Amino acid sequence: MIQSREWIFLKLLLNTYFSAKQDVLKSLVPDDVFEKILSLPFSQKNPKLALSFVQEWCKNIHTSWFEDVLQTFSEPFQKYMENFLAKGAQDENLSKPINQFLCKYLYDHSKEKDLNILPRGLLTENPLSPLLDCSKKQLFEIVDLLAIFDLAEEVRYIVDKKILQGILQLLNEDQQKFLRSLLRAKSKLHMPQAFFQHLYSDEKKFLKALHKKGLQRLGCALSGYDQDFLWYFLHKLDVPRARYLETTIHSEAVPNTTHMIQLQIIQILQFLKSGSQ
């Protein structure tokens, strides 16, 4: 029986080299094979997408997911492999075959491998696809800016200037700028429950609460997404954050909320892009 990745490779080969009509293909293969080929939705024409799967898989996973594998190495080699992963699963000083070997070793010994996950290049594009190309640092920034939507609604009703100043001092420059932009827009809530103002005197608790709120919003935005996309996204994050985020993601989109937060993420991406220009 052909395995899932072999089906993918076959489909890519047909897309690339077989331009005849479907009825011609149907006459050449058994009915069950023809139906299986039709069930594969992608139209890409690059067979290398399947062949390079292991290296792409390795490149997109946070180092913390390899903890069990890395602990089997000697300390110097463990540090080397952590650096290897941090650089996108490649070392410019090594030949391509050796880079591929290291990725294959990590893949074969990882508990996180899943042969049923589509290669990254075959994922269907969606509004949040740009998140897969973000670095871990960028994702953290996006999460914290998502929480600013909650913070903005609360700040509107804080009249104590000492509390307002204390909150602003805990935000970095981008967060303050984004907060001010949100405050200029019309409020959609009325008297939100006080939350952040009780934490402004404790920087560590405030920033932790801000990040958690952002993760909760992100989980709602990811609700209803297919498992392939979620697998790639969650594995870009460290294990503790990914595990928490999993608890906030619903199997179906949350009515009137998921789409709204997706638009907020797009707004944040545009804000960050404009700031980098």
N, C-alpha and C positions, 0 to 999 in steps of 0.2 A: 504494500500500500504506500503510495507517495505521501511523504510527510508534508506538513503545512508549508515549510520553507521551499520545498521543491515545487509545490504548486505555484508559489509566488514567482519563483524563477522561471517556470514554464510560461506563466502569464506574461512576464516581462519580455521573454524571448518572442512570443507570438506578437505582442504589441510592436516589437522592433522589426521583426523580419517577415511577419506573415500579414500581408495586406489584402488577402482574398476575403470575400464575403463570408458571413457566419455559416451560411448553408454549405459552403465548401468545406469549412472546418468540421461541421457536423458529419459530413460524409466520410471524413478521414479517421474519426475517433469514436470509441464506444459512447453510448448515450450518457452514462454516468460521468464519464470524463468531460464530455461537452458541457453538461450541466454544472459541473464543478468549476470549469473555466469561466463560464458565464457569471457565476456567483461572486467572482473576484472583481470588485468594483473599480479598481484603479486603472488608469489609462497611461501611466508613465511608460517611457520607452528606453529605460536604462537598466539592463540586467545587472550592472555593477551594484545597484542598490541592494540586491539580495546577497551578492558575493561579499560585499564589504560590511555586512550587518554587524559582525562581532566587534570590529574596530569602532564603528559608529555607536554601538551599544555601550561600549566601554568608555567612550569619550563623553557620554552624556550622563554619567552616574557620579554622584557625589562620593568622595573617598570613604565616608563613614559606612557606606553599604558594603565595603570590602573588608571590614574590620576583622572578620574571622579568617579570611584568606591572608591578610597582611600579617597577622600574628604568627603565622607559620614560618615566616621569613626571619632571618637574622636581623638584628637591629639596624645595621648599616643598609642592608638591602631593603628593609621595610621603609626606611626614610627615603630611599631612592624611588621606590614604587609610589609612595605618596606624592612625591614631586612629579613623577611621571604622569600620574593621574591629574594632578593640578594643572599640568601643561596641556591637557587635552588628550591624554593617552598617546603621547608620542615624545620621542627624544631625537632631536635633529642630529645628534652625534652617532646615532645608531642607524643601521640599514633598515630599509622598509620591511624585509622578512623578519628581522629581530623585533621590531615594533609590533608586527602582526603576531608574532609568537607570544610576546608578553600579554597582549590583549586576549589571545586565545586561552592562555593559562588562567588569567583572571576570570574569564567567562566560564571555563570548564569547572572551576572550583568555587564559583560563587553560588550562594543559595538564592540569589535574585534573578538568575537566568530564567527566561521564559521563551521557549521556542515558538509560542503562539503570538508573540508580540510582533506587530508589523515593523519592518525597517522604518527608521525615522523619515526617510524621503517619500514614503508611501502614505503617510498620514494625510487625511483630508484636511484642507485648510479650514480654519474657523476663526472667529473674532479674537480668540486668545492665543492663536498660534505664535505671535511674536514673543510670548513669554518663554517659549522653548529656546529662543536664541539669546535670552538674557543671562548674564552671569549671576552667580549666587549673590554678590553684593547688590546688583541691580534689583534682583527679586526682593531682597530685604527692604530696599528703599521703596519699592512699589507697595509692599505689605504695609509699611508704616504710613505711607501717604494715603492708603485706603482708609486707615483708621482716622485720618484727619477729617473725613466726612462726618464721623460720629462726634469728634471733638468740636468741629465748627458749629454744629447744632447746639452743643452745650454752652460753648463760649458766648453765643448770642445773648444768653440769659444770665451771665455772670456780671454782676455790677461792682463787685469788690475788686478794685484796681490792683490790690496786692496779690490776689489770687490770679488775676489775668497776667500780671507781670511774671509771676512765678511760673505759670504754664509756658509762657513764651520763651523764658530762659531755658526751658528744658528741650526746646525744639531746635533743630539745626536750621541753617539758612533756607534750604529748599522747603522744609516743612513749614516754616513761618510764611514764606512767600505763597505756598499753596493754600495755607489756611486763610490768608488775606484774600486770595482770589475767590475762595468759597464763600467768605463772609460778604463779599460784594453781591453774590447771587441771592435771590429770594429764598427764604427758609421754607422747607416743606414739612417741618414738624412744629409742634406747639409744646413748649415746656418739656423737653426731654428729661428723663430721669438723671439726676446728678450722678456722675461717676468719676470723671477725671479730676474734677476740682478737689476731691478729697485726697488725691494722691500727689498734688503738686509739690508738697514739702518733702517728698521722698523720691528722688530722681530715679533710683533703680526700680522701684515699684511702678512708677509712672510709665517709664519706657517699656517695661515688661507688659504692662496692661495695654499700652498702645499697640505693641506688636501682636498681642493675642487678639485684640479687636480686629486688626487687619487680617489676620489669618482666618478668623471667622467669616469675614466678608468675602475673602478669596474662596473659601470653601463653598459658599453659597453661589459664587460666580461660576465655579467649576461643576456644579450640580447638573446632572443630566448628560455630561460629556462621556464619550466612549472610553472604554477601558485602556485602549492603546495610548491615547493622548494622556490620560491620567497617569499611566505607568511612567511615561517619559517625564512628565512634569514633576511628579512626586519624587522621582529618583534624582532630580536635579538638586533637591534639598537634602539637608542632613536628616538622618533617621528620626530623631525626636520630633522635629517640625513636621516631617512627612506623616508620621503616625498620628500626630494631633490633627493635622489637616484632614486626614482620612475620616476622622470622626465628625467633621463638619460638612462633608460632601454628601449630598442626597443623590439617590439613584435617578430622580427626576428633577427637572428644573423647578425652582420654587416660583410659583406664580407671582407676577408683579415685582419680583425682587431680583431673581437671577439675572434677567436681561438688564435691569437698571445698574447692577453692580458691574456687569460686563462693560457697559458704557462708561462707568466711572474708571475702570482700568484703562480703557482706551484713552480717556481724558488724561489720565496720569502719564501714560506713555507719550502722549503729545506734549504734555508739560515738560517732561524730562528731556525730550528731544529738542524742544525749543530752547531749553536752558543750556544745552551742550553746543548750540550753534553760535 
